[in-house]
Amino acid sequence: MSAGGLDLRPGEIVLRGASRSFSIRADNASTLKGRLLGRRAPVPAPVPALAGVDLEIAPGERVGLVGRNGAGKTSTLRILAGIVPLQAGEVGCGGLVVALLEFSAGFSRDFSGRENIYLQGALYGLDKRGIEERMDQIIEFSELGEFIDIPVKTYSSGMFVRLGFSIVAHLDADVLLLDEVLAVGDEAFQRKCLRRISEQIAAGVTVVLVSHDASAIERVCERVVVMDTGRVVFDGPTDEGLSFYRSLLGIEEGTVLR
């Protein structure tokens, strides 16, 4: 259920009563005895990822999503990106939404890095000319060198992030969704990514960042949303949000979160 009927401004994000659960497939006969007797394991109850989430983000805001593993952060980004549908509620994002959620998501593993730039550009609505106008900048930013022309199935996770971030960083996004992309790769490239995000912020892009790295959240985000068991339990300024999250975890102020 989308919020397609809403008149959203470019960069505006809305979640209203957003709910989504995922079923866990039971192993019906995981042991030899179970197979021989034909016993079936009980079917686990669906696990709620989002439970009635209400969230509004204005154009140009920079919001950090934090929470324990399984709190619903990545599910929220996947729903905003249109990858996972809601079961109840509404979701809407105004303008072009660009997402980097998984290291190799959306890449054709048999294609080279260069060929994947064409593929990703086309998926985001660019024609061949528009992609070629950005090609040199993307390749230079990625620092992949000669690896840009070999199949990406040979890439490390860090190389996937370099290529993926370099592509999304050179698209004309209204909304930028990022999930732990700064957790992989060397420190120099992480700083480079943060500088590029700052440039996009200055141009008015809305950023939603999921990270366990408090320093990245502090540098990029003006607002923090803390999630727990599929619900928003805090929404406010970054410093207060990170302090609330540390209290939720039961750790002392100043402790590194990641």
C-alpha positions as CSV (number, residue, x, y, z in Angstrom):
1,M,0.0,0.0,0.0
2,S,1.7,3.1,-1.1
3,A,1.0,6.8,-0.5
4,G,0.8,7.4,-4.2
5,G,-2.3,9.6,-3.6
6,L,-0.2,12.1,-1.5
7,D,1.2,15.2,-3.1
8,L,4.8,14.8,-1.9
9,R,7.5,17.3,-2.6
10,P,10.8,16.1,-4.1
11,G,12.8,14.7,-1.2
12,E,9.8,14.3,1.2
13,I,9.3,10.9,2.9
14,V,6.2,9.7,4.6
15,L,5.4,6.5,6.5
16,R,1.9,6.2,8.1
17,G,0.9,3.2,10.2
18,A,3.6,1.2,8.3
19,S,3.5,-2.5,9.1
20,R,5.4,-5.5,7.7
21,S,6.1,-9.0,9.1
22,F,8.2,-11.8,7.7
23,S,7.5,-15.5,7.9
24,I,10.2,-17.9,9.1
25,R,10.2,-21.2,7.2
26,A,10.2,-24.1,9.5
27,D,12.5,-27.1,8.8
28,N,9.9,-29.8,8.5
29,A,12.2,-32.8,8.8
30,S,15.6,-31.7,9.9
31,T,16.6,-35.0,11.4
32,L,16.6,-38.6,10.2
33,K,14.1,-39.5,12.9
34,G,11.8,-36.7,11.7
35,R,12.0,-37.8,8.1
36,L,11.2,-41.5,9.1
37,L,8.3,-40.5,11.3
38,G,7.0,-37.8,9.0
39,R,6.9,-35.3,11.9
40,R,6.6,-31.7,11.0
41,A,8.0,-28.9,13.0
42,P,5.6,-26.3,14.3
43,V,5.3,-23.2,12.0
44,P,6.9,-20.2,13.8
45,A,4.8,-17.1,14.0
46,P,5.6,-14.3,11.6
47,V,8.3,-11.9,12.9
48,P,7.3,-8.2,12.8
49,A,9.8,-5.9,11.1
50,L,7.7,-2.8,11.3
51,A,4.8,-2.4,13.7
52,G,2.7,0.7,12.9
53,V,5.6,3.1,12.1
54,D,4.8,6.8,11.6
55,L,7.6,8.9,10.2
56,E,7.8,12.1,8.3
57,I,11.0,13.5,6.8
58,A,11.1,16.9,5.2
59,P,13.0,17.6,2.0
60,G,16.7,18.1,2.7
61,E,16.7,16.6,6.2
62,R,19.5,14.2,7.2
63,V,18.2,11.4,9.4
64,G,20.1,8.6,11.0
65,L,18.3,5.3,11.8
66,V,19.8,3.5,14.7
67,G,18.8,0.4,16.7
68,R,19.8,-3.0,17.7
69,N,20.0,-5.8,15.2
70,G,16.5,-6.8,14.1
71,A,15.0,-3.5,15.2
72,G,13.6,-2.8,11.7
73,K,16.2,-0.3,10.3
74,T,17.1,-2.1,7.1
75,S,13.5,-3.2,6.6
76,T,12.5,0.5,6.8
77,L,15.0,1.4,4.1
78,R,13.9,-1.5,1.9
79,I,10.3,-0.3,2.1
80,L,11.3,3.3,1.3
81,A,13.3,2.0,-1.7
82,G,10.3,0.0,-2.9
83,I,12.0,-3.3,-2.6
84,V,9.7,-4.7,0.1
85,P,5.9,-3.9,0.1
86,L,4.0,-3.0,3.1
87,Q,1.2,-5.2,4.5
88,A,-0.6,-2.3,6.1
89,G,-0.2,1.5,6.1
90,E,1.2,3.9,3.6
91,V,4.7,4.8,2.3
92,G,5.7,7.6,0.0
93,C,8.9,9.2,-1.3
94,G,9.0,12.3,-3.4
95,G,11.2,12.4,-6.5
96,L,14.1,10.1,-7.4
97,V,15.0,7.6,-4.7
98,V,18.5,6.2,-4.9
99,A,19.5,3.4,-2.5
100,L,22.7,1.6,-1.6
101,L,21.6,-1.1,0.8
102,E,23.7,-4.2,0.1
103,F,27.2,-4.6,-1.2
104,S,26.3,-6.3,-4.5
105,A,22.6,-5.6,-4.8
106,G,21.5,-4.8,-8.3
107,F,24.8,-5.8,-9.9
108,S,25.1,-8.4,-12.7
109,R,28.0,-10.5,-11.4
110,D,29.1,-11.6,-14.8
111,F,29.3,-8.0,-16.1
112,S,32.4,-5.8,-15.6
113,G,32.3,-2.7,-13.3
114,R,31.9,-0.5,-16.4
115,E,29.0,-2.5,-17.8
116,N,27.3,-2.4,-14.4
117,I,27.6,1.4,-14.4
118,Y,25.6,1.4,-17.6
119,L,23.1,-1.1,-16.1
120,Q,22.6,0.9,-12.9
121,G,22.3,4.2,-14.7
122,A,19.6,2.7,-17.0
123,L,17.7,1.4,-13.9
124,Y,17.6,4.9,-12.5
125,G,16.3,6.3,-15.8
126,L,19.5,7.7,-17.4
127,D,20.0,7.3,-21.2
128,K,23.3,6.2,-22.6
129,R,24.5,9.8,-23.1
130,G,23.6,10.7,-19.5
131,I,25.6,7.7,-18.2
132,E,28.6,8.4,-20.4
133,E,28.6,12.1,-19.2
134,R,29.2,10.7,-15.7
135,M,31.3,7.7,-16.5
136,D,34.8,9.2,-16.0
137,Q,33.7,10.8,-12.7
138,I,32.3,7.6,-11.4
139,I,35.4,5.6,-12.3
140,E,37.7,8.2,-10.9
141,F,35.8,8.4,-7.7
142,S,35.7,4.6,-7.3
143,E,39.5,4.3,-7.5
144,L,39.1,0.8,-9.0
145,G,41.6,1.4,-11.8
146,E,42.0,-1.6,-14.1
147,F,39.5,-3.6,-12.1
148,I,36.7,-1.5,-13.6
149,D,36.8,-3.7,-16.7
150,I,36.8,-7.1,-15.1
151,P,33.7,-9.1,-13.9
152,V,32.4,-7.9,-10.5
153,K,32.1,-11.5,-9.3
154,T,35.8,-11.2,-8.6
155,Y,35.3,-8.0,-6.4
156,S,35.7,-7.9,-2.6
157,S,33.0,-6.4,-0.5
158,G,35.0,-3.2,-0.3
159,M,35.3,-3.0,-4.1
160,F,31.5,-3.5,-4.4
161,V,31.0,-0.6,-2.0
162,R,33.4,1.6,-3.9
163,L,31.6,0.9,-7.2
164,G,28.1,1.1,-5.7
165,F,28.6,4.3,-3.8
166,S,30.4,5.9,-6.8
167,I,27.4,5.3,-8.9
168,V,24.7,6.6,-6.5
169,A,26.9,9.6,-5.6
170,H,26.8,10.8,-9.2
171,L,23.0,10.5,-9.8
172,D,20.6,13.4,-9.3
173,A,18.8,11.9,-6.3
174,D,16.1,13.6,-4.3
175,V,16.3,10.9,-1.6
176,L,19.5,9.0,-0.7
177,L,19.2,5.8,1.3
178,L,22.4,4.3,2.8
179,D,22.8,1.2,4.9
180,E,26.2,0.7,6.6
181,V,28.0,1.6,3.4
182,L,30.7,3.3,5.5
183,A,31.5,0.2,7.5
184,V,33.5,-1.4,4.7
185,G,36.6,-0.1,3.1
186,D,39.6,1.9,4.1
187,E,39.3,5.1,6.2
188,A,40.4,7.4,3.4
189,F,37.6,6.2,1.2
190,Q,35.1,6.5,4.0
191,R,36.2,10.2,4.5
192,K,35.8,10.7,0.7
193,C,32.3,9.3,0.9
194,L,31.4,11.6,3.7
195,R,32.6,14.6,1.8
196,R,30.5,13.6,-1.2
197,I,27.5,13.1,1.0
198,S,28.1,16.6,2.4
199,E,28.1,18.0,-1.1
200,Q,24.8,16.3,-1.9
201,I,23.4,17.6,1.4
202,A,24.4,21.1,0.3
203,A,22.5,20.5,-2.9
204,G,19.4,19.7,-0.9
205,V,19.3,15.9,-1.1
206,T,17.4,14.1,1.7
207,V,19.6,11.5,3.4
208,V,18.5,8.5,5.5
209,L,21.6,6.7,6.9
210,V,21.6,3.4,8.8
211,S,24.8,2.9,10.7
212,H,26.3,1.6,14.0
213,D,29.1,4.2,13.7
214,A,28.1,7.1,15.9
215,S,30.8,9.4,14.4
216,A,29.3,8.9,10.9
217,I,25.8,9.6,12.3
218,E,27.1,12.7,14.1
219,R,28.9,14.0,11.0
220,V,26.0,13.5,8.6
221,C,22.7,13.6,10.5
222,E,20.9,16.4,12.2
223,R,18.2,14.1,13.5
224,V,18.2,10.5,14.8
225,V,15.3,8.0,14.9
226,V,15.8,5.1,17.3
227,M,14.0,1.9,16.4
228,D,13.3,-1.1,18.7
229,T,11.3,-4.2,17.8
230,G,9.8,-2.6,14.7
231,R,8.7,0.6,16.5
232,V,10.0,4.2,16.7
233,V,11.0,4.8,20.3
234,F,12.8,8.1,19.9
235,D,12.8,10.8,17.3
236,G,14.8,14.0,17.8
237,P,18.1,15.8,17.7
238,T,21.2,13.7,16.9
239,D,23.0,14.1,20.3
240,E,19.9,13.3,22.3
241,G,19.1,10.3,20.0
242,L,22.5,8.8,20.4
243,S,22.4,9.3,24.2
244,F,18.9,7.6,24.3
245,Y,20.3,4.7,22.2
246,R,23.2,4.2,24.5
247,S,20.8,4.1,27.5
248,L,18.7,1.6,25.6
249,L,21.8,-0.6,25.1
250,G,22.8,-0.1,28.8
251,I,26.3,1.3,27.9
252,E,28.1,4.4,29.1
253,E,28.2,7.7,27.4
254,G,31.1,8.0,25.0
255,T,31.2,4.3,24.2
256,V,31.8,3.5,20.5
257,L,28.6,1.9,19.2
258,R,29.9,-0.2,16.4
